[in-house]
Amino acid sequence: MRRRNIRQSVVATTTIPLTGLVGHYIGQNYNFTSGSWLCDKTTNHLTVPIGYTKPNKIGNDTDFNNKDSLEFQNGMLLSIASNILTSNGTDNTVFVVTNFINTNGYHILGENKSTATANEHWNILRFESNQYIYQQRALPYNTRDARSGTPTNTKQLLCGSINGNTSIIRKNGVELTSNTSSLNGSFSADRLDVGGIRYNQVPTTLYLNGKIAEIVLYNRALDNTELNLVESYLNTKYGIY
């Protein structure tokens, strides 16, 4: 698969590329009392929407090398910042360090419009039909995605990326699959959902049942060198594989 050669920008304190970084969420930066997850490097913080249950904070979680994590059960967070990862055909890359129950229909990340109806949502990363899915959506009912793998209820590092018409999904530093398809239509999202997705802006049962220790989001496709750099940083930090 051909990926763009993008110049790296790396700092010693994070050891991850900074160009295009729009969201970096670390477990230790979650405030359970206020229900807010502060974003490192940007101002795209996550908060608990009205009517939703906030995730618990697990301090020194042994599942993640004694690093803090968030435990999601029938709850979620969202960012009210516009266009963190815009749909409508734009490139992006996401990384999630997670541990979840192997059950169909759980949504790790999603994105929708602040005035969304039932049809206006975007499942970014989820597992369903016994496989991982990384998806980009446009209306009406048009998607492109990468689907592969068998979900496991163990600590893992998931990565999804869109580069032009090519979607990929990776697990623990290994590409599971890539898929090339065009995307027709449009869908301009302005809300990022973490730990679930919403229909008509009200709670649903489409929640993640598990933990998230760290999320890294880019508004561009990372090249192979950069993918390996971020995955190495996260693997070293959490001892995933």
Secondary structure, 3 states (H helix, E strand, C coil): CCCCCCCCCECCCCCCECCCEEEEEEEEEEECCCCEEEECCCCCCEECCCCCECCEEEEEEHHHCCEEEEEECCECEEECCCCCCCCCCCCEEEEEEEEECCCCCEEEEEEECCCCCCCCEEEEEEEECCEEEEEEEEECCEEEEEEECCCCCCCEEEEEEEECCEEEEEECCEEEEEEECCCCCECCCCEEEECECCECCECCCCECCEEEEEEEEECCCCCHHHHHHHHHHHHHHHCCC
